[in-house]
Amino acid sequence: MAVAAVVAGLMVGFVLLGPRVTAPPASASAPAVLSIRSHEYPEWVRRVVASPPRSGQKGTAVLAVQRLLLSLGYDLTLDGVYGPRTTRALQQFQQQSKLSPTGQANRATVEHLVSGTWWYPVKPGDTLGGIASLYGTTVQTLRSLNGLTGTTIRAGQRLLVPRAGIGGTITEWGRYRVRRGDTLWSVARRFKVSQEDLQRANAILDPRSLTPGQMLWLPARSPQPQEGTRLSWPVTGPITSGYGWRHSPFDRNEQEFHEGLDIAVPVGTPVRAAASGVVVQAGWMGGFGYGVVIAHGGDLQTLYGHLKRIRVQVGQQVKRGEVIAWSGSTGRSTGPHLDFRVKQNDRPVNPLSLLPPR
């Protein structure tokens, strides 16, 4: 694709109010080009196109697919493990690309994946810090996406850079240049967007890493809960992990986005429906363990994970407060608890926004 075409595409829809929000200048967007010739891609990309990984596999091929997905905004961890999270991200990508949503990284899927990524051609004098600022991301993210062990780059090298907002649920509507004293929270509050969406749209692994002059993509505002919608607590216990970014409980060096609340309760604690609705999923859900999903109307769903035993079945009508399962520690879990999540319009919502104070 020609650079001019990319610039034109980026400029559409960026007319915003206020002196601090601007359309991305040509100097910031011009380097965002798509490589269309296979020999221009790094060797690790050519290898994964030729030999995609299989489900359950571990290693560099899986890590390559994860880097490509993460650069497009899909929610996963760069752990080199082809597990449920990577499978879900691939299924979402396949659905959006009108491919069969198998979750398998076949050659057609990987070729489509590569064709949508952005690659920056390094020029003499470029630094990782300068490139990171250009794309509203961090040096750490660029190193992770490209498998770099240091900060040394060379002219002519092509670097994978984040293409914010492409991964399904986040759509960018403007850009903002960070000023001294800004925090991720203050920027999110100023533009009335979710801090979590802002962090994810810009592939920011460390929310403390904003620097003056950095350009941020502004994501579309998160869906708001329906007027009058309230939920009941499914169990009573301390919240051990809240909604949002956190250190992975399995690797403290990794950060991940937690889409729900972890509520610590003993194994066998009754789990109750947070509102009346119909069961749309019940059974084994991979890393989520045994789980239940209830639809409540208005595109609102509640999810209950890591259960020991399930009492309900798909299609069953349940009432608010009805026992639907018993808590456990199944799936990818570090101990007995309930993972409680809420989705609206198929997007995660902070459950605390719908639950009564305790």
C-alpha positions in Angstrom: 0.0 0.0 0.0 1.3 3.5 -0.9 2.3 5.7 2.0 -0.1 8.4 0.8 -3.0 6.1 1.0 -2.1 5.1 4.6 -1.9 8.8 5.6 -5.2 9.5 4.0 -6.8 6.7 5.8 -5.4 7.8 9.1 -6.7 11.4 8.6 -10.3 10.4 8.2 -12.5 11.3 11.2 -10.0 13.2 13.3 -11.8 16.6 13.5 -12.0 17.2 17.3 -12.8 20.0 19.6 -10.1 21.5 21.9 -6.6 22.6 21.3 -5.0 19.5 22.9 -6.5 17.0 20.4 -5.3 17.0 16.9 -5.3 15.0 13.7 -2.0 13.1 13.5 0.5 15.2 11.6 1.9 13.8 8.3 5.3 13.4 9.9 3.8 11.1 12.6 1.7 8.9 10.3 3.7 8.7 7.1 6.0 6.0 8.3 3.1 3.6 9.1 3.4 1.5 6.0 2.4 -2.0 5.1 5.0 -4.4 3.6 3.5 -6.2 0.6 6.6 -8.1 -0.4 7.4 -11.2 1.6 11.2 -10.6 1.5 10.8 -7.3 3.4 9.5 -9.0 6.5 12.0 -10.2 9.2 13.0 -13.8 9.2 10.8 -14.7 12.2 7.7 -13.6 10.3 8.6 -15.6 7.2 9.2 -18.7 9.3 5.8 -18.5 11.0 4.0 -18.0 7.6 5.8 -21.0 6.2 5.1 -23.2 9.3 2.3 -21.9 11.6 2.1 -23.4 15.1 -0.5 -25.9 16.2 -3.0 -25.6 19.2 -1.3 -26.6 22.4 2.2 -26.0 21.0 4.8 -23.8 22.8 7.8 -21.9 21.5 8.9 -19.2 19.1 6.3 -19.9 16.4 3.5 -19.3 18.9 5.3 -16.2 20.2 5.5 -14.9 16.6 1.7 -15.2 16.2 1.1 -13.6 19.5 3.3 -10.6 18.6 1.3 -10.1 15.4 -2.0 -10.3 17.2 -0.9 -8.0 20.0 0.2 -5.4 17.5 -3.3 -5.3 16.1 -4.9 -4.8 19.5 -6.0 -8.3 20.5 -5.9 -9.1 24.2 -3.4 -11.7 25.0 -0.1 -12.3 26.8 3.3 -12.9 25.1 4.0 -16.2 26.8 4.7 -18.5 23.8 1.9 -20.8 24.8 -0.9 -21.7 22.3 -3.6 -21.9 24.9 -7.3 -20.7 25.2 -6.4 -17.0 25.2 -4.4 -17.2 22.0 -7.1 -19.4 20.5 -9.8 -16.8 21.3 -7.8 -14.0 19.8 -7.3 -16.0 16.6 -11.0 -16.8 16.4 -11.9 -13.2 16.8 -9.4 -12.2 14.1 -10.7 -15.0 11.8 -14.3 -13.8 12.2 -13.4 -10.2 11.4 -11.4 -11.4 8.4 -14.3 -13.6 7.2 -12.2 -16.7 7.6 -13.5 -19.9 9.3 -13.2 -19.2 13.1 -11.4 -22.4 14.0 -8.8 -20.7 16.3 -6.2 -22.6 14.3 -3.2 -20.7 13.0 -3.2 -22.1 9.5 -1.2 -20.5 6.6 -4.2 -18.5 5.3 -4.9 -17.0 8.7 -1.2 -16.1 9.3 -0.9 -14.5 5.9 -4.0 -12.4 6.6 -2.6 -11.5 10.0 0.7 -10.4 8.6 -1.0 -8.4 5.8 -2.8 -6.2 8.3 0.3 -5.3 10.4 2.3 -2.1 10.3 6.0 -2.0 9.9 8.3 1.0 10.4 11.4 1.3 8.2 14.2 2.4 10.4 16.1 5.5 9.2 19.6 6.7 10.1 19.4 8.5 13.5 16.2 6.8 14.6 15.9 5.5 18.2 13.4 3.2 19.8 12.3 6.1 22.1 11.6 8.3 19.1 9.7 5.6 17.3 7.7 4.7 20.4 6.7 8.4 20.8 5.6 8.5 17.1 3.2 5.6 17.6 2.0 6.4 21.1 3.6 3.3 22.6 6.6 2.5 24.8 10.1 1.2 24.2 9.2 -1.9 26.2 6.3 -2.7 23.9 8.4 -2.2 20.8 11.1 -4.6 22.2 8.4 -7.1 23.1 6.7 -7.0 19.7 10.0 -7.4 17.8 11.8 -9.8 20.2 14.6 -7.3 20.8 17.0 -8.0 23.7 18.4 -4.4 23.7 17.7 -1.0 22.3 20.0 -1.1 19.4 18.4 -0.8 15.9 19.9 -0.3 12.5 18.9 1.7 9.4 16.8 -0.4 7.0 15.5 -2.7 9.7 11.7 -3.1 9.8 10.0 -2.9 13.2 6.5 -4.1 14.0 4.6 -1.3 15.5 1.1 -1.2 17.2 -1.8 -0.5 15.0 -4.2 0.8 17.6 -7.9 0.0 17.5 -7.8 -2.8 14.9 -8.5 -5.7 17.3 -12.2 -5.7 17.2 -13.7 -3.7 20.0 -11.6 -0.5 20.1 -12.0 2.1 17.5 -9.7 5.2 17.6 -11.3 8.6 17.1 -8.4 11.0 17.6 -5.0 11.6 19.0 -3.6 13.4 22.0 -0.1 14.6 22.7 0.9 13.9 26.3 1.9 17.0 28.4 4.0 17.2 31.5 2.0 16.0 34.5 -0.4 13.9 32.5 -1.2 10.4 33.7 -3.2 7.6 32.0 -6.0 8.2 34.5 -6.1 12.0 33.9 -6.1 11.6 30.1 -8.9 9.0 30.3 -10.9 11.2 32.6 -10.4 14.3 30.4 -11.8 12.6 27.3 -14.4 10.5 29.1 -12.9 7.2 27.9 -12.1 4.0 29.8 -8.6 4.0 31.2 -8.3 0.3 30.4 -9.4 0.9 26.8 -6.9 3.8 26.5 -4.1 1.6 27.8 -5.0 -1.3 25.5 -5.5 0.9 22.4 -2.0 2.2 22.8 -0.4 -1.1 23.7 0.9 0.4 26.9 2.2 -2.4 29.1 3.2 -0.1 32.0 0.6 2.6 32.8 3.3 4.7 34.6 5.4 5.0 31.4 3.7 8.1 29.8 6.3 10.7 28.6 5.7 14.4 27.5 5.3 14.6 23.8 4.1 11.0 23.4 1.1 10.7 21.0 -1.9 8.6 22.3 -4.7 7.2 20.2 -8.0 8.0 21.8 -10.4 5.0 21.8 -14.1 5.1 21.3 -16.0 5.4 24.5 -16.9 2.2 26.3 -20.5 1.1 26.3 -22.4 2.3 29.3 -24.6 -0.1 31.4 -28.3 0.2 30.6 -30.2 2.7 32.7 -31.5 1.0 35.8 -29.5 -2.2 35.4 -28.2 -3.5 38.7 -26.6 -6.8 39.7 -26.4 -8.7 42.9 -23.2 -10.1 44.3 -22.9 -13.8 43.3 -20.8 -14.7 46.4 -19.5 -12.9 49.5 -15.8 -12.6 50.0 -12.8 -10.4 49.6 -11.8 -9.1 46.1 -8.2 -10.4 45.5 -7.8 -9.1 42.0 -9.9 -6.3 40.5 -10.9 -5.3 37.0 -8.0 -3.9 34.8 -4.3 -4.3 34.2 -2.4 -6.4 36.7 0.8 -8.4 37.0 0.1 -12.0 35.8 -0.3 -14.3 38.9 1.6 -16.9 36.9 4.5 -14.6 35.9 5.1 -11.4 37.8 7.2 -10.0 34.9 4.2 -10.1 32.6 1.2 -7.7 32.6 -2.3 -8.8 31.6 -5.7 -7.3 31.4 -8.1 -8.9 33.9 -11.7 -8.5 32.7 -13.5 -9.3 35.9 -13.3 -9.6 39.7 -11.5 -12.4 41.5 -13.5 -13.0 44.7 -11.9 -15.4 47.3 -14.3 -18.0 48.7 -13.8 -21.6 49.9 -14.3 -24.5 47.5 -18.0 -25.4 47.5 -19.4 -22.0 48.2 -22.8 -21.6 46.5 -22.6 -19.2 43.5 -25.8 -17.3 42.8 -27.1 -15.6 39.6 -26.4 -11.9 39.7 -29.7 -11.2 37.9 -32.5 -13.1 36.2 -31.8 -14.5 32.7 -31.2 -17.5 30.6 -28.1 -19.8 30.7 -26.3 -19.6 27.3 -23.2 -21.5 28.2 -22.4 -24.0 30.9 -19.4 -26.4 31.0 -15.7 -26.6 30.6 -14.2 -23.3 29.2 -10.5 -23.9 29.0 -8.4 -21.6 31.2 -11.7 -20.3 32.7 -12.3 -23.8 34.1 -15.9 -24.9 34.6 -18.0 -21.9 33.9 -21.5 -20.5 33.4 -22.6 -17.6 31.2 -26.1 -16.0 31.7 -27.7 -13.6 29.3 -29.9 -10.9 30.9 -31.3 -9.1 27.9 -30.1 -5.8 26.5 -26.8 -7.4 25.3 -25.8 -7.9 29.0 -24.1 -11.1 30.2 -22.6 -12.3 33.4 -19.8 -14.9 33.5 -18.8 -17.2 36.4 -15.6 -19.0 36.3 -13.3 -21.6 38.0 -16.3 -23.5 39.3 -16.1 -26.9 41.0 -19.6 -28.1 40.0 -22.4 -26.6 37.8 -26.1 -26.9 38.7 -27.7 -25.4 35.6 -27.8 -26.2 31.9 -27.9 -24.3 28.6 -31.4 -22.9 27.9 -32.5 -22.9 31.5 -34.2 -19.8 32.9 -32.8 -18.7 36.3 -33.8 -16.1 38.8 -31.7 -13.5 40.6 -30.1 -15.1 43.7 -30.7 -18.7 42.5 -27.8 -21.1 43.1 -26.3 -21.9 39.7 -23.0 -23.6 40.7 -20.4 -24.1 43.5 -17.1 -22.4 43.5 -13.8 -24.1 43.0 -10.3 -23.7 41.5 -10.6 -25.3 38.1 -8.8 -24.2 34.9 -5.9 -21.7 35.0 -6.2 -20.8 38.7 -3.9 -20.1 41.6 -6.4 -21.0 44.3 -10.1 -21.2 45.3 -12.1 -18.2 44.1 -14.8 -17.1 41.8 -13.9 -15.1 38.6 -16.9 -12.9 38.0 -17.2 -11.0 34.8 -19.7 -8.8 33.0 -20.0 -8.1 29.3 -22.3 -5.6 27.4 -22.4 -5.6 23.6 -19.8 -8.4 23.9 -17.3 -6.0 25.6 -16.1 -6.3 29.2 -17.5 -3.9 31.7 -16.2 -3.3 35.2 -18.6 -5.4 37.4 -18.3 -2.8 40.2 -20.2 -0.3 38.1 -23.3 -2.5 38.3 -22.9 -4.0 41.8 -24.1 -2.4 45.0 -21.5 -1.1 47.4 -20.6 -3.6 50.2 
